[in-house]
Amino acid sequence: MATDWNKVADKIINKERVVVERNRERIPYSTQEEHRFDDYSADDKICWWTNGFWGGLLWQLYRATGENLFAEAACKVEKQLDACFMNYNGMDHDAGFRWLPTAVAHVRLAREKKSSVALEGAIAEARNRGLLAANSLAGRFNANGDFIRAWNDWGDGRDTRGWAIIDCMMNLPLLYWASDELEDPRFRAIAIRHADTAAKHFIREDGSVRHIVGFDPVKGTFLRDYGGQGYGEGSSWTRGQGWALYGFTLSYLHTAKVEYLEAARKIANRFIERIPDDGRIPVDFDQPSEPAYKDDTAAAIAACGLLTLSEQEKTSENGSSDNSNRYREAAVRLLETLDRDSCDYSPEHDELLTKCTAAYHDEKHEFPIIYGDYYYIEAVWKLTGKELFIW
């Protein structure tokens, strides 16, 4: 029997009304004891890369309901993130993850509908935040190798000046937005040059992707790849596959460059081929059979990417109806598995997805992570027509 996604959406909304009311003062990453969210809003955690997803979740809920509870909470998160702009080491390649779901989402919603005072009163400030973040991201571009540098120095002796990561494909839409907003081609040019480099050096012949690639920061030449958050060098870290699948799809959406559509197809086809029989996505497709760690975030992100890719296949002159159907069916299968096996719809518990993993070699596995909740909601909203397009 087919899942009624509108009923799933209703369960999410009913849960989140209670959860948001309980967490008005927090920016969560995960849950602690008694299923309660932690708080990453303090000065020493405010720059954490996931801190935009709570705001994005709130805006998606506001888009679906029109209830000011969600808009007011989202505006507060956006203002709290202002502290990041005064912390050089806190500003990195993940500017898109922090300000697309917060400030840019605010701008888009404010222009779409005027029913909320929270939206109407702060659009200029939100736009300013988004543009500041885009300028910061553009400033990380290394023209020697046509890539956006990932992290700043870690203080542990490793030279990360030439490091780029696949996750950054999801941050590029901040640059596409800034180019459109300012009618300034510089931002788009940087995004395209980084995406071209990623297509050349991150995607393997079999459609799997590397997580971290090291370039010579002066000569710009490829040096090596690193295992990163997956099982090891040469393996297929599933969340990275999701970032790449969705990221190249978005770059195609924003540029119409067929090369990005072809890259997204290649990654999507490989991902679908490796979905286990039970539909549960491992942390790494090449990890040992035991311990069999799972990552709900990879499934949710990939589902969003597949649904977006399906739409591009349906509407683009370069698309294919067969591909469109295949990608949508795979996304629905992933979401049905999450709905059945991983979702906690109880309003008494803050988390939604329950079996997320940040990295294979971490000590902790299969726990709630806020971006898992965000992407699951985004995917369900895609299926029900409630989505605010953030990327």
VOBAFI-643538 format. One record per residue: x, y, z of N, C-alpha, C in turn; residue number from 1. Coordinates in steps of 0.2 Angstrom, whole numbers, plus 2048, in hexadecimal, padded with zeros to 3 digits. Layout:
N
[atom [X,Y,Z],[X,Y,Z],[X,Y,Z],NUM]
...
***
This chain:
391
[atom [804,7FA,800],[800,800,800],[804,806,800],1]
[atom [803,80B,7FC],[807,811,7FB],[806,815,801],2]
[atom [80C,818,803],[80C,81D,809],[808,823,807],3]
[atom [804,825,80C],[800,82C,80B],[805,831,80E],4]
[atom [808,835,80A],[80D,839,80C],[80A,840,80F],5]
[atom [804,841,80E],[801,847,811],[7FF,845,818],6]
[atom [7FE,83F,81A],[7FD,83D,821],[803,83D,824],7]
[atom [809,83B,821],[80F,83B,824],[811,843,826],8]
[atom [810,847,821],[811,84E,822],[80D,851,828],9]
[atom [807,84F,829],[803,851,82E],[806,84E,835],10]
[atom [808,848,835],[80C,846,83B],[812,84A,83D],11]
[atom [816,84C,838],[81C,850,839],[81A,857,83C],12]
[atom [815,85A,839],[812,860,83B],[810,860,842],13]
[atom [80C,85B,844],[809,85B,84B],[80F,859,850],14]
[atom [814,856,84E],[819,855,852],[81D,85B,853],15]
[atom [81F,85E,84E],[824,864,84E],[821,86A,851],16]
[atom [81A,86B,851],[817,870,855],[819,870,85C],17]
[atom [819,86A,85F],[81B,869,866],[822,869,867],18]
[atom [826,866,863],[82E,866,863],[830,86E,863],19]
[atom [82E,871,85E],[830,878,85D],[82E,87D,863],20]
[atom [828,87C,866],[826,880,86C],[82B,87E,872],21]
[atom [82D,878,872],[832,876,877],[839,878,876],22]
[atom [83B,87A,870],[842,87B,86F],[843,882,86C],23]
[atom [83F,887,86E],[83F,88E,86B],[846,891,86C],24]
[atom [84A,88F,871],[850,892,873],[856,88F,870],25]
[atom [855,889,86D],[85B,885,86B],[85C,885,863],26]
[atom [862,883,862],[864,881,85B],[867,87A,85B],27]
[atom [863,875,85A],[865,86E,85B],[869,86B,856],28]
[atom [86D,866,858],[871,862,854],[86F,85A,855],29]
[atom [86E,858,85B],[86C,851,85C],[867,851,863],30]
[atom [866,84B,865],[862,84B,86B],[866,848,871],31]
[atom [865,84A,877],[868,847,87D],[863,842,881],32]
[atom [864,842,887],[860,83E,88B],[858,840,88A],33]
[atom [854,83B,88B],[84D,83C,88B],[84A,83F,884],34]
[atom [84E,83E,87F],[84C,840,878],[84B,847,878],35]
[atom [850,84B,87B],[84F,853,87B],[855,855,877],36]
[atom [854,85A,872],[859,85D,86E],[85F,861,873],37]
[atom [865,860,870],[86A,864,873],[86A,86B,870],38]
[atom [86F,86F,872],[86E,876,870],[875,879,86D],39]
[atom [876,87B,867],[87C,87D,864],[87C,885,863],40]
[atom [878,888,867],[878,88F,866],[87D,893,86A],41]
[atom [881,890,86E],[886,894,872],[88C,896,86E],42]
[atom [890,89B,870],[895,89D,86C],[89A,898,86A],43]
[atom [89B,893,86D],[8A0,88E,86B],[89D,889,866],44]
[atom [897,889,865],[894,884,860],[890,888,85B],45]
[atom [88F,88E,85B],[88A,892,856],[88C,891,84F],46]
[atom [893,890,84E],[895,88F,847],[895,888,844],47]
[atom [892,883,848],[892,87C,846],[88E,87C,83F],48]
[atom [891,878,83B],[88E,878,834],[887,876,833],49]
[atom [884,872,838],[87D,870,837],[878,875,83A],50]
[atom [87A,87B,83C],[876,880,840],[871,883,83C],51]
[atom [871,882,835],[86C,885,831],[866,881,830],52]
[atom [867,87A,831],[861,875,830],[85B,876,834],53]
[atom [85C,878,83A],[856,879,83F],[852,87F,83C],54]
[atom [855,884,83A],[852,88A,837],[84E,888,831],55]
[atom [852,884,82C],[84E,881,826],[848,87D,828],56]
[atom [849,879,82D],[843,874,82F],[83D,879,831],57]
[atom [83F,87E,834],[83A,883,837],[836,886,831],58]
[atom [83A,889,82C],[837,88C,826],[833,887,822],59]
[atom [835,881,821],[831,87C,81E],[82A,87B,821],60]
[atom [82B,87B,828],[824,87A,82C],[820,880,82B],61]
[atom [823,886,82B],[81F,88C,82A],[81C,88C,823],62]
[atom [820,88A,81E],[81D,88A,817],[817,886,817],63]
[atom [817,880,81A],[812,87B,81A],[80C,87D,81E],64]
[atom [80D,881,823],[807,883,828],[805,88A,828],65]
[atom [80A,88F,827],[809,896,828],[808,898,82F],66]
[atom [80B,894,834],[80A,895,83B],[810,899,83D],67]
[atom [80F,89F,841],[815,8A3,842],[819,8A0,847],68]
[atom [817,89B,84B],[81C,898,850],[822,896,84C],69]
[atom [822,893,846],[828,891,843],[82C,896,840],70]
[atom [828,89C,83D],[82C,8A1,83A],[830,8A5,840],71]
[atom [82D,8A6,845],[830,8AA,84B],[836,8A6,84D],72]
[atom [836,89F,84E],[83B,89B,850],[841,89B,84B],73]
[atom [83F,89B,845],[844,89B,83F],[848,8A2,83F],74]
[atom [844,8A7,840],[847,8AE,840],[84D,8AF,846],75]
[atom [84B,8AB,84B],[850,8AC,851],[856,8A8,84F],76]
[atom [856,8A2,84C],[85B,89E,84A],[860,8A3,846],77]
[atom [85D,8A6,841],[860,8AA,83C],[864,8AF,83F],78]
[atom [861,8B3,844],[865,8B8,848],[86A,8B5,84C],79]
[atom [869,8AF,84F],[86F,8AC,853],[875,8AB,84F],80]
[atom [874,8A9,849],[879,8A7,844],[87E,8AD,842],81]
[atom [87B,8B3,844],[87F,8B9,842],[886,8B9,846],82]
[atom [887,8B5,84B],[88D,8B5,84F],[892,8B2,84B],83]
[atom [890,8AE,846],[895,8AA,842],[899,8AF,83D],84]
[atom [896,8B4,83B],[899,8B9,837],[89F,8BD,83A],85]
[atom [89F,8BC,841],[8A5,8BF,845],[8AA,8BA,847],86]
[atom [8AA,8B4,844],[8AE,8AF,846],[8B1,8AC,840],87]
[atom [8B8,8AE,83E],[8BB,8AC,838],[8BB,8A5,837],88]
[atom [8BE,8A1,83D],[8BE,89A,83C],[8B8,896,83C],89]
[atom [8B2,89A,83E],[8AC,897,83D],[8A9,897,836],90]
[atom [8AB,89B,832],[8A9,89C,82B],[8AD,897,827],91]
[atom [8A9,893,824],[8AC,88E,81F],[8A8,88C,819],92]
[atom [8A9,887,816],[8A6,885,810],[89E,884,811],93]
[atom [89C,883,817],[895,881,818],[891,887,81A],94]
[atom [893,88D,817],[88E,893,817],[887,891,814],95]
[atom [887,88D,80F],[881,88C,80C],[87C,888,811],96]
[atom [87F,883,814],[87B,87F,819],[878,883,81F],97]
[atom [87C,889,820],[87A,88D,826],[875,892,824],98]
[atom [876,896,81E],[872,89B,81C],[86D,89A,816],99]
[atom [86D,895,812],[868,894,80E],[861,892,811],100]
[atom [862,88D,816],[85C,88B,81A],[859,890,81F],101]
[atom [85D,896,820],[85B,89B,825],[859,8A1,821],102]
[atom [85F,8A5,820],[85E,8AC,81D],[85B,8AC,816],103]
[atom [85D,8A7,812],[85B,8A7,80B],[854,8A4,80B],104]
[atom [852,89F,80F],[84C,89D,80F],[847,8A2,811],105]
[atom [849,8A6,816],[845,8AC,819],[843,8B1,813],106]
[atom [848,8B2,80F],[847,8B7,80A],[842,8B4,805],107]
[atom [843,8AE,803],[83F,8AB,7FE],[837,8AA,800],108]
[atom [837,8A9,807],[830,8A8,80A],[82D,8AF,80A],109]
[atom [831,8B4,80C],[82E,8BB,80D],[82B,8BE,806],110]
[atom [82F,8BC,801],[82C,8BE,7FA],[827,8BA,7F8],111]
[atom [826,8B4,7FA],[821,8AF,7F8],[81A,8B1,7FB],112]
[atom [81A,8B3,802],[814,8B4,806],[815,8B9,80B],113]
[atom [810,8BD,80C],[811,8C3,811],[80D,8C2,817],114]
[atom [80B,8BC,819],[807,8BB,81F],[80A,8BB,826],115]
[atom [811,8BB,826],[814,8BB,82D],[818,8C2,82E],116]
[atom [817,8C5,833],[81A,8CB,835],[822,8C9,836],117]
[atom [823,8C3,838],[82A,8C1,839],[82E,8C1,832],118]
[atom [82A,8BF,82D],[82D,8BF,826],[82E,8C6,823],119]
[atom [828,8CA,824],[828,8D1,821],[82D,8D6,824],120]
[atom [82F,8D5,82A],[833,8DA,82E],[83A,8D9,82D],121]
[atom [83D,8D4,82A],[844,8D3,82B],[847,8D0,824],122]
[atom [843,8D1,81E],[846,8CF,818],[84C,8D2,816],123]
[atom [84D,8D8,817],[854,8DC,816],[859,8D9,81A],124]
[atom [858,8D8,820],[85E,8D5,824],[85F,8CE,822],125]
[atom [85A,8CA,820],[85B,8C3,81E],[85F,8C3,817],126]
[atom [85D,8C7,813],[861,8C8,80C],[868,8C9,80E],127]
[atom [869,8CE,812],[870,8D0,814],[874,8CA,816],128]
[atom [871,8C6,81B],[875,8C0,81E],[876,8BC,818],129]
[atom [872,8BA,814],[873,8B6,80E],[879,8B8,80A],130]
[atom [879,8BE,808],[87E,8C1,804],[885,8C1,808],131]
[atom [885,8C3,80E],[88B,8C2,812],[88E,8BB,812],132]
[atom [88A,8B6,813],[88C,8AF,813],[88E,8AD,80C],133]
[atom [88B,8AF,806],[88D,8AE,800],[894,8B1,7FE],134]
[atom [895,8B7,800],[89C,8BA,7FF],[8A1,8B6,803],135]
[atom [8A0,8B4,809],[8A4,8B0,80D],[8A6,8A9,809],136]
[atom [8A1,8A6,807],[8A2,8A0,803],[8A6,8A1,7FD],137]
[atom [8A4,8A6,7F9],[8A8,8A8,7F3],[8AF,8A9,7F4],138]
[atom [8B1,8AC,7FA],[8B8,8AE,7FC],[8BC,8A8,7FE],139]
[atom [8B9,8A2,7FE],[8BD,89C,7FF],[8BF,899,7F9],140]
[atom [8BD,89C,7F3],[8BF,899,7EC],[8C6,899,7EB],141]
[atom [8CA,894,7E9],[8D1,894,7E7],[8D1,893,7E0],142]
[atom [8D3,899,7DC],[8D3,899,7D5],[8D9,895,7D2],143]
[atom [8DE,893,7D6],[8E3,88F,7D4],[8E0,888,7D2],144]
[atom [8DB,885,7D5],[8D9,87F,7D4],[8D1,87F,7D2],145]
[atom [8CE,884,7D2],[8C7,885,7D1],[8C3,881,7D6],146]
[atom [8C4,882,7DD],[8C0,87E,7E2],[8BF,883,7E8],147]
[atom [8BA,882,7EC],[8B9,885,7F2],[8BC,881,7F7],148]
[atom [8C0,885,7FB],[8C4,881,801],[8BE,880,806],149]
[atom [8BF,87A,809],[8BB,877,80E],[8BC,87B,815],150]
[atom [8BF,877,819],[8C0,87A,820],[8C6,87F,820],151]
[atom [8C6,883,826],[8CC,887,828],[8D1,882,82B],152]
[atom [8D7,885,82D],[8DC,881,831],[8D9,87E,837],153]
[atom [8DA,878,838],[8D8,874,83E],[8DD,875,844],154]
[atom [8E3,877,843],[8E7,878,848],[8EB,871,84A],155]
[atom [8EA,86C,846],[8ED,866,848],[8F3,864,843],156]
[atom [8F5,869,840],[8FB,867,83B],[8FA,865,834],157]
[atom [8F3,863,833],[8F2,861,82C],[8F1,868,828],158]
[atom [8F3,867,822],[8F2,86D,81D],[8EC,86C,819],159]
[atom [8E7,870,81B],[8E0,86F,817],[8DF,874,812],160]
[atom [8E4,878,810],[8E3,87E,80C],[8E0,87B,805],161]
[atom [8E2,875,803],[8E0,873,7FC],[8DA,86E,7FD],162]
[atom [8D7,86E,803],[8D1,869,803],[8CB,86B,801],163]
[atom [8C7,867,7FD],[8C0,868,7FB],[8BC,862,7FD],164]
[atom [8B6,863,7FE],[8B2,85D,800],[8AB,85D,7FC],165]
[atom [8A8,857,7FB],[8A2,856,7F7],[89C,85A,7FA],166]
[atom [89C,85B,800],[897,85E,803],[895,865,800],167]
[atom [89B,868,7FE],[89A,86F,7FC],[896,870,7F6],168]
[atom [894,86A,7F2],[890,86B,7ED],[889,86D,7EF],169]
[atom [887,86C,7F5],[881,86E,7F8],[881,875,7FA],170]
[atom [887,878,7FB],[888,87F,7FD],[888,884,7F7],171]
[atom [889,881,7F1],[889,885,7EB],[883,889,7E9],172]
[atom [87D,887,7EB],[877,88B,7EA],[877,891,7ED],173]
[atom [87B,892,7F2],[87B,899,7F6],[87E,89E,7F1],174]
[atom [883,89B,7ED],[886,8A0,7E8],[882,8A1,7E2],175]
[atom [87E,89C,7E0],[879,89D,7DA],[874,8A2,7DC],176]
[atom [872,8A2,7E3],[86D,8A6,7E5],[86F,8AD,7E5],177]
[atom [876,8AE,7E8],[879,8B5,7E8],[879,8B8,7E1],178]
[atom [87B,8B4,7DC],[87C,8B7,7D5],[875,8B9,7D3],179]
[atom [870,8B5,7D4],[869,8B7,7D2],[867,8BD,7D6],180]
[atom [868,8BE,7DC],[866,8C3,7E0],[869,8CA,7DE],181]
[atom [870,8C9,7DD],[874,8CF,7DB],[874,8D1,7D4],182]
[atom [872,8CC,7D0],[874,8CC,7C9],[87B,8CD,7C7],183]
[atom [87F,8C9,7CB],[886,8C9,7CB],[889,8C2,7C9],184]
[atom [88C,8C2,7C4],[88E,8BB,7C1],[894,8B8,7C5],185]
[atom [897,8BC,7C9],[89D,8B9,7CD],[89C,8B3,7D1],186]
[atom [896,8B3,7D5],[895,8AE,7D9],[893,8A7,7D5],187]
[atom [88F,8A8,7D0],[88E,8A2,7CC],[894,89F,7C8],188]
[atom [898,8A3,7C6],[89E,8A1,7C3],[8A3,89D,7C8],189]
[atom [8A3,89F,7CE],[8A7,89B,7D3],[8A3,894,7D4],190]
[atom [89D,894,7D5],[899,88E,7D6],[89A,889,7D0],191]
[atom [89A,88C,7CA],[89B,887,7C4],[8A2,885,7C4],192]
[atom [8A7,889,7C5],[8AE,886,7C5],[8AF,881,7CA],193]
[atom [8AC,882,7D0],[8AD,87D,7D6],[8A9,876,7D4],194]
[atom [8A3,877,7D1],[89F,871,7CF],[8A3,86D,7C9],195]
[atom [8A6,871,7C5],[8AA,86E,7BF],[8B0,86A,7C2],196]
[atom [8B3,86D,7C7],[8B9,869,7CA],[8B6,863,7CE],197]
[atom [8B1,864,7D2],[8AE,85E,7D5],[8AC,858,7D0],198]
[atom [8A9,85A,7CB],[8A7,855,7C6],[8AD,851,7C3],199]
[atom [8B2,855,7C2],[8B9,852,7C0],[8BC,84E,7C5],200]
[atom [8BD,850,7CB],[8C1,84D,7D0],[8BD,849,7D6],201]
[atom [8B7,84A,7D7],[8B4,846,7DC],[8B0,840,7DA],202]
[atom [8AD,840,7D4],[8A9,83B,7D2],[8AD,835,7CE],203]
[atom [8AD,82F,7D1],[8B1,82A,7CE],[8AD,826,7C8],204]
[atom [8B1,822,7C5],[8AE,81F,7BF],[8A8,81B,7C0],205]
[atom [8A7,818,7C6],[8A1,814,7C8],[89B,818,7CB],206]
[atom [89C,81F,7CB],[897,823,7CD],[897,824,7D5],207]
[atom [89B,821,7D9],[89C,823,7E0],[8A1,829,7E0],208]
[atom [8A1,82C,7E6],[8A4,833,7E6],[8A9,833,7EC],209]
[atom [8AE,837,7EB],[8B3,838,7F1],[8B0,83D,7F6],210]
[atom [8B2,83D,7FC],[8B0,842,801],[8B5,848,801],211]
[atom [8BB,847,802],[8C0,84C,802],[8C5,84B,7FD],212]
[atom [8C7,851,7F9],[8CC,851,7F4],[8D1,856,7F6],213]
[atom [8D7,854,7F6],[8DD,859,7F7],[8E0,85B,7F1],214]
[atom [8E0,862,7F0],[8E4,865,7EA],[8EA,869,7ED],215]
[atom [8EF,86A,7E9],[8F4,86E,7EA],[8F1,875,7EA],216]
[atom [8F2,879,7F0],[8EE,87F,7F0],[8F1,885,7EC],217]
[atom [8F8,884,7EA],[8FB,888,7E5],[8FB,887,7DE],218]
[atom [8FC,880,7DC],[8FC,87E,7D5],[8F5,87C,7D3],219]
[atom [8F1,87A,7D8],[8EA,878,7D6],[8E9,871,7D4],220]
[atom [8EF,86D,7D4],[8EE,866,7D2],[8EB,861,7D7],221]
[atom [8E8,85C,7D4],[8E5,857,7D9],[8EB,853,7DC],222]
[atom [8EA,852,7E3],[8EF,84F,7E6],[8ED,848,7E8],223]
[atom [8E7,848,7EC],[8E5,841,7EF],[8DE,842,7F1],224]
[atom [8DB,83C,7F3],[8D4,83D,7F7],[8D5,83A,7FD],225]
[atom [8D0,83B,802],[8D1,839,809],[8CA,835,80A],226]
[atom [8CA,831,80F],[8C4,82D,811],[8BF,831,814],227]
[atom [8C1,836,818],[8BC,83B,81B],[8B7,837,820],228]
[atom [8B1,838,81F],[8AC,836,824],[8A9,82F,822],229]
[atom [8AB,82C,81C],[8AA,825,81A],[8AE,820,81D],230]
[atom [8AE,81A,81B],[8B1,814,81D],[8B9,815,81C],231]
[atom [8BB,818,816],[8C2,819,815],[8C3,81B,80E],232]
[atom [8C9,81C,80C],[8CB,81E,806],[8C9,819,800],233]
[atom [8C5,81C,7FB],[8C3,818,7F6],[8BC,815,7F7],234]
[atom [8B9,816,7FD],[8B2,814,7FF],[8AD,819,7FD],235]
[atom [8A7,817,7FE],[8A1,81A,7FB],[89D,81D,801],236]
[atom [89F,822,804],[89B,825,80A],[894,828,808],237]
[atom [88F,825,80A],[888,826,808],[886,82D,808],238]
[atom [887,830,80E],[885,837,80E],[888,83C,809],239]
[atom [88E,83A,807],[892,83E,802],[88F,83C,7FB],240]
[atom [88D,836,7FA],[889,835,7F4],[883,839,7F3],241]
[atom [87F,83A,7F9],[879,83E,7F9],[87B,845,7F8],242]
[atom [880,848,7FB],[882,84F,7FA],[883,850,7F2],243]
[atom [887,84B,7EF],[889,84C,7E8],[883,84B,7E4],244]
[atom [87F,846,7E5],[879,845,7E1],[874,84B,7E1],245]
[atom [873,84E,7E7],[86E,854,7E8],[872,85A,7E5],246]
[atom [878,85A,7E7],[87C,860,7E5],[87D,861,7DD],247]
[atom [87F,85C,7DA],[87F,85D,7D2],[878,85E,7CF],248]
[atom [873,85B,7D2],[86C,85C,7D0],[86B,864,7D0],249]
[atom [86C,867,7D6],[86B,86E,7D7],[86F,872,7D3],250]
[atom [876,870,7D1],[87A,874,7CD],[877,874,7C6],251]
[atom [874,86E,7C4],[871,86E,7BD],[86B,872,7BD],252]
[atom [867,872,7C3],[861,876,7C3],[862,87E,7C2],253]
[atom [868,880,7C5],[86A,887,7C5],[86D,889,7BF],254]
[atom [870,884,7BB],[874,886,7B6],[872,883,7AF],255]
[atom [86F,87E,7AF],[86D,87A,7A9],[873,877,7A6],256]
[atom [878,876,7A9],[87E,873,7A6],[87D,86B,7A6],257]
[atom [87C,868,7A0],[87B,861,79F],[880,85D,7A3],258]
[atom [886,85F,7A3],[88B,85B,7A7],[889,85A,7AE],259]
[atom [886,85E,7B1],[884,85D,7B8],[87E,858,7B9],260]
[atom [879,859,7B4],[874,854,7B4],[877,84D,7B3],261]
[atom [87C,84C,7AE],[87F,846,7AD],[883,843,7B3],262]
[atom [886,848,7B7],[889,846,7BD],[884,844,7C2],263]
[atom [87F,847,7C3],[87A,845,7C8],[877,83E,7C6],264]
[atom [876,83D,7C0],[873,837,7BE],[878,831,7BF],265]
[atom [87E,832,7BE],[883,82D,7BF],[883,82B,7C7],266]
[atom [883,830,7CB],[884,82F,7D2],[87D,82C,7D5],267]
[atom [877,82E,7D2],[871,82C,7D4],[870,824,7D2],268]
[atom [873,823,7CC],[872,81C,7CA],[876,817,7CE],269]
[atom [87C,819,7D0],[880,815,7D4],[87D,815,7DB],270]
[atom [87B,81A,7DE],[878,81A,7E5],[872,815,7E5],271]
[atom [86E,815,7E0],[868,811,7DF],[86A,809,7DF],272]
[atom [86F,808,7DB],[872,801,7DA],[874,7FE,7E1],273]
[atom [876,802,7E5],[879,800,7EC],[874,800,7F2],274]
[atom [86E,802,7F1],[869,802,7F6],[868,7FB,7F8],275]
[atom [869,7FA,7FF],[868,7F3,801],[861,7F0,800],276]
[atom [860,7EA,801],[859,7E7,800],[854,7EA,805],277]
[atom [856,7EB,80B],[852,7EE,810],[851,7F5,810],278]
[atom [854,7F9,80B],[853,800,80A],[856,804,80F],279]
[atom [85A,801,814],[85E,805,819],[865,807,816],280]
[atom [866,80D,816],[86D,810,814],[872,80F,819],281]
[atom [878,80C,817],[87D,80C,81C],[881,812,81C],282]
[atom [886,813,821],[88A,819,821],[88E,819,81B],283]
[atom [891,813,818],[895,813,813],[893,80D,80F],284]
[atom [892,80D,808],[891,807,804],[896,802,804],285]
[atom [89C,804,806],[8A2,7FF,806],[8A4,7FD,80D],286]
[atom [8A0,7FF,812],[8A2,7FD,819],[8A1,7F5,81A],287]
[atom [8A4,7F2,81F],[8A3,7EB,821],[89C,7EA,822],288]
[atom [89A,7E3,822],[894,7E1,823],[892,7E2,82B],289]
[atom [897,7E2,82F],[896,7E3,836],[89C,7E7,838],290]
[atom [89B,7EC,83C],[894,7EF,83F],[890,7F2,839],291]
[atom [88A,7F1,838],[886,7F3,833],[883,7FA,834],292]
[atom [887,7FF,835],[884,806,837],[880,809,831],293]
[atom [87B,80C,833],[876,80F,82F],[876,817,82F],294]
[atom [874,81A,82A],[874,822,82A],[86E,824,827],295]
[atom [869,826,82B],[862,829,828],[863,82F,824],296]
[atom [868,833,826],[869,839,823],[86B,838,81B],297]
[atom [86F,833,81A],[871,832,813],[86B,830,80F],298]
[atom [866,82C,812],[860,82A,80F],[85C,830,80D],299]
[atom [85B,835,812],[857,83A,811],[859,83F,80C],300]
[atom [860,840,80C],[863,845,808],[863,842,801],301]
[atom [864,83C,800],[864,839,7F9],[85D,839,7F7],302]
[atom [858,838,7FB],[851,838,7F9],[84F,83F,7F6],303]
[atom [851,844,7F9],[850,84B,7F7],[854,84C,7F0],304]
[atom [85A,84A,7F0],[85D,84A,7E9],[85A,847,7E4],305]
[atom [857,841,7E5],[854,83C,7E0],[84D,840,7DE],306]
[atom [84A,842,7E3],[843,845,7E1],[845,84C,7DC],307]
[atom [84A,850,7DE],[84B,856,7DA],[84E,854,7D3],308]
[atom [852,84E,7D3],[855,84C,7CD],[84F,849,7C8],309]
[atom [84A,846,7CC],[844,843,7C8],[840,849,7C5],310]
[atom [840,84F,7C8],[83C,854,7C5],[840,857,7C0],311]
[atom [847,858,7C0],[84B,85A,7BB],[84A,856,7B5],312]
[atom [84A,84F,7B6],[849,84B,7B0],[843,84C,7AD],313]
[atom [83E,84D,7B1],[837,84E,7AE],[836,854,7AA],314]
[atom [839,85A,7AC],[838,860,7A9],[83D,863,7A5],315]
[atom [843,860,7A5],[848,863,7A1],[848,85F,79A],316]
[atom [84A,863,795],[84B,861,78E],[850,85B,78E],317]
[atom [855,85B,792],[85A,856,793],[858,850,797],318]
[atom [852,850,799],[850,84B,79E],[84D,845,79B],319]
[atom [84B,840,79F],[849,839,79D],[843,837,7A2],320]
[atom [83D,836,79F],[838,833,7A3],[839,82D,7A7],321]
[atom [83D,828,7A4],[83F,822,7A7],[843,824,7AD],322]
[atom [848,828,7AC],[84C,82A,7B2],[848,82D,7B7],323]
[atom [844,832,7B5],[83F,835,7BA],[83C,830,7BE],324]
[atom [839,82B,7BB],[835,826,7BF],[839,822,7C4],325]
[atom [83F,820,7C1],[844,81C,7C5],[846,820,7CB],326]
[atom [848,826,7CA],[84B,82A,7D0],[845,82B,7D5],327]
[atom [83F,82D,7D3],[83A,82E,7D8],[838,828,7DC],328]
[atom [838,822,7D8],[836,81C,7DC],[83C,81A,7E1],329]
[atom [842,81B,7DF],[847,81A,7E4],[847,81F,7EA],330]
[atom [845,825,7E9],[844,82A,7EF],[83F,827,7F3],331]
[atom [839,826,7F0],[833,824,7F4],[835,81D,7F8],332]
[atom [839,819,7F5],[83B,813,7F9],[83F,815,7FF],333]
[atom [844,819,7FE],[848,81B,804],[843,81F,809],334]
[atom [83F,823,807],[83B,826,80C],[836,822,810],335]
[atom [833,81D,80C],[82F,818,80F],[832,814,815],336]
[atom [839,812,813],[83D,80F,818],[83E,813,81E],337]
[atom [840,819,81D],[841,81E,823],[83A,81E,827],338]
[atom [835,81F,824],[82E,820,827],[82C,81A,82B],339]
[atom [82E,814,828],[82C,80E,82C],[831,80C,831],340]
[atom [838,80D,830],[83D,80A,835],[840,80F,839],341]
[atom [840,816,837],[844,81B,83B],[841,821,83E],342]
[atom [83B,822,83C],[838,828,83E],[834,828,845],343]
[atom [835,82D,849],[832,82D,850],[82D,833,84F],344]
[atom [827,832,84E],[822,837,84E],[81F,839,854],345]
[atom [821,837,85A],[81F,839,860],[820,840,862],346]
[atom [81B,844,864],[81D,84B,866],[821,84C,86C],347]
[atom [821,846,870],[825,846,876],[82C,845,875],348]
[atom [82E,844,86F],[835,843,86D],[837,848,868],349]
[atom [83D,84B,869],[83F,851,865],[841,84E,85E],350]
[atom [845,849,85D],[847,846,857],[842,843,853],351]
[atom [843,844,84C],[83F,840,847],[843,83A,844],352]
[atom [848,83B,841],[84C,835,83F],[851,833,845],353]
[atom [851,82C,845],[855,82A,84B],[85B,826,84A],354]
[atom [85D,825,844],[863,820,843],[868,824,83E],355]
[atom [86A,82A,840],[86F,82D,83C],[876,82C,83E],356]
[atom [87B,82D,83A],[882,82C,83B],[886,832,838],357]
[atom [88A,835,83C],[88E,83B,839],[894,838,835],358]
[atom [898,833,838],[89D,831,834],[89F,829,837],359]
[atom [8A1,825,832],[8A2,81E,833],[8A6,81D,839],360]
[atom [8AC,820,83A],[8B1,81F,83F],[8AF,823,846],361]
[atom [8AA,826,846],[8A8,829,84D],[8A6,824,852],362]
[atom [8A6,826,858],[8A4,821,85D],[89D,820,85D],363]
[atom [899,825,85C],[892,825,85C],[88F,824,855],364]
[atom [88A,81F,855],[886,81E,84F],[87F,81D,850],365]
[atom [87B,81E,84B],[874,81D,84B],[870,821,850],366]
[atom [871,828,850],[86D,82C,855],[86A,832,851],367]
[atom [866,836,854],[863,83C,850],[868,841,84E],368]
[atom [867,844,848],[86B,84A,846],[866,84E,842],369]
[atom [866,855,844],[861,859,841],[861,85A,83A],370]
[atom [866,859,836],[865,85A,82F],[862,853,82C],371]
[atom [862,84E,830],[85E,848,82E],[856,84A,82E],372]
[atom [854,84D,833],[84D,84F,834],[84C,854,82E],373]
[atom [850,859,82D],[84F,85E,828],[84E,85B,821],374]
[atom [852,857,81F],[852,854,818],[84C,84F,818],375]
[atom [84A,84C,81D],[844,847,81D],[83E,84C,81C],376]
[atom [83D,851,81F],[838,856,81E],[838,859,817],377]
[atom [83D,85B,815],[83E,85E,80E],[83B,859,809],378]
[atom [83D,852,80A],[83B,84D,805],[834,84C,805],379]
[atom [831,84B,80B],[82A,84A,80C],[826,850,809],380]
[atom [829,856,80A],[826,85D,808],[826,85C,800],381]
[atom [82B,85A,7FD],[82B,859,7F6],[826,855,7F3],382]
[atom [824,850,7F7],[81F,84B,7F5],[818,84E,7F6],383]
[atom [817,853,7FA],[811,855,7FC],[80F,85C,7F9],384]
[atom [814,85F,7F6],[813,866,7F3],[814,86B,7F8],385]
[atom [817,86A,7FE],[817,86F,803],[81E,872,803],386]
[atom [823,870,7FF],[82A,872,800],[82B,87A,7FE],387]
[atom [82F,87D,803],[833,883,801],[839,881,7FE],388]
[atom [83A,883,7F8],[841,881,7F4],[846,886,7F7],389]
[atom [84B,883,7FB],[850,886,7FF],[857,886,7FB],390]
[atom [858,881,7F6],[85F,881,7F3],[85F,884,7EC],391]
***
